Amino acid sequence: MIPLQAVTPAALTEAIPGVPIEEARRIVGAIHRHDRLPAVVRNVRRITLDRVRAAGALPTLAVRGAQCSRIDPFVKYSLSTPGGEVVETVRIPLERHGRYSVCVSSQAGCGLGCAFCGTARLGFQRNLETWEIIEQVHVVRRGLNRVQGQRVHGIVFQGMGEPLANLDNVIESIHVANEPSGLAIDGRAITVCTAGLPAGIRRLAREAPAVRLALSIASPIPSVRRRLMPIDLAFPLAEVLDAALEHSMVTGLAPMWSFTLLDGVNDSVHDARSLAQLARDFRRRGGLRPRISIVPFNPIDPAGPQSFVRSSHDREAAFRRVLSEAGLPSHKRYSGGADILGACGQLAGSHAQHTGQMPFVALTPPPVDD
Ligand code: SF4
């Protein structure tokens, strides 16, 4: 069966003979508006709907729970796939009231083993299907009050998994999210965050040039980066930045460089100067100035022994001052949802241990507007 929430109108006409593109657009629109295939869709023939119904289905992810943060309006969803894997999705409030971004997982677990990341502890389980990625957005939408204008404005591929290691499905899901008759999410409001797979970055530039790229830098110093991010052994940062440079030139978009500050590991003045030098080189070679995002470290298991410690306020300020003096403004990412292990680096299928301690979100059904 074709998972109907994961097709564009063009893919629907290709997959099911006898479905013209205009009707396919209306059907895709109705599916995303109603979260189901309605019995009647305006200006679509019954025979077309019957064909689609016979060939397609709308599989779902079971919602195991939704935890609201007590300290900010983040919500973490714990979802089960039909195969029983647990994936996590985070609803991120944006500055504009009623607008949200959805932090989606692209894999169950992750095989890249970054030392500061909770998902790494799960190991790689499997790539998520396109519908499983899109369905995470639908799950979040079901918890919004769409009558009051709440809506999903953006998607960030920064949940569990390395999106560029599941690129076929990630690109397909970007096209579905982008589709004007579908979720209609602007490409500029979609960000793909990677640990650094050069071939994937180049392909993303070719096949989804409207979406933004974010790189996890971890350290500008090769020996330190290799220790924090083992993927650096296969793809050293210099190669990743070559690909990011091409991405910047092809798309005209500045990359985001995420930098998780770890006390005594990568947060010295020397580290900051080395990072500033990398950014200067990136610009000199024709790239756009990277947007530096400083990510405070969030403990993976707050109750357990810690491998890393969050940088102190003073060390973080000194680090950012060096960047600023080098003409490189940085932005401190507000990494919300830490109390529900929903912040950056904390997604590790921990819902079971925490369910019951946090209030559940009321999952209101979407309004019917056709
Ligand atoms: S930071 Fe990303 S790439 Fe690294 S282990 Fe975690 S999920 Fe995987």
Residues whose N, C-alpha, C, O or C-beta is under 5 A from the ligand:
A	BS01	SF4	C110 L112 G113 C114 C117 T119 A120 G159 M160 G161 E162 A195
